[in-house]
Amino acid sequence: MTAIENTALGRLESEGRLLNAVLKGGTTKPGRFGFRGDVALKFQAQVADEKRPPDYSIEQVLAIAQEGEGTIPVLAGYLHSFAYLADVATVLDGALSPNGSYFMFCNNIDLLAKYRTKLDGITFRVLPCDESTVWKEMMDLVGINKDDIKKLDAGGKLDYLLDEARKLDLAYNEISYEDGLKRMEPVRNRNENRPV
């Protein structure tokens, strides 16, 4: 059984950043640990023993980490604002690799925009996400039909999706983080236009 402490996710776990996990455990590949949930980026000030939710997180994270390796090879997640990408680079500093595949779906970028942004030597592929989930967006991006993976368990599905995602060679235009900040739009209210 793969222990999270022996993977690149271990530090995030010890800092209490891995929240709302739907999957946090070994996958079908030997020595591999999978995580599906949220990664807290900024914590609220705590009063006494009161446990408060973070101010903001990378939501709907899909990540795998190999035992004994210092970095996360592939990670996808949702950011409510493109501006939080700087926090992602800071919080995950040392846990990401220049050779890794990192996908960030943002609420407040143009729905037709797709680009690469490099922070601290790490390349993030930034994509729009509107009323969808990271899982569904990644399935579409990779071109997997849900029937292809329906017989697999949760860990097997994550393995399959992220192994395919690592093979993607997406030559999006590269823009600077500062340029991305200028281009970003107001954050859309996710609950707008939803039936009550």
TAQUI-V610690 format. One record per backbone hydrogen bond with DSSP energy under -1.0 kcal/mol. NH is the residue of the N-H (numbers start at 1). CO is the residue of the C=O. If there is no record, write none. Layout:
NH:CO
NH:CO
This chain:
6:3
7:4
10:7
13:9
14:10
15:11
16:13
17:12
19:38
22:36
23:36
25:34
27:32
32:29
33:65
34:25
35:63
36:23
37:61
38:19
39:58
40:17
41:56
42:56
50:47
55:42
56:42
58:39
59:78
61:37
62:76
63:35
64:74
65:33
67:31
68:6
69:66
72:95
75:101
76:62
77:103
78:59
79:105
84:81
85:82
86:83
88:84
89:85
90:86
91:87
92:88
93:90
95:92
100:97
101:73
103:75
104:125
105:77
106:127
107:79
113:110
115:126
116:173
117:124
119:122
122:119
124:117
125:102
126:115
127:104
129:106
137:133
138:134
139:135
140:136
141:137
142:138
143:139
144:139
148:145
152:149
157:153
158:154
159:155
160:156
161:157
162:158
163:159
164:160
165:161
166:162
167:164
168:165
172:170
175:116
180:176
181:177
182:178
183:179
184:180
185:108
192:189
194:191
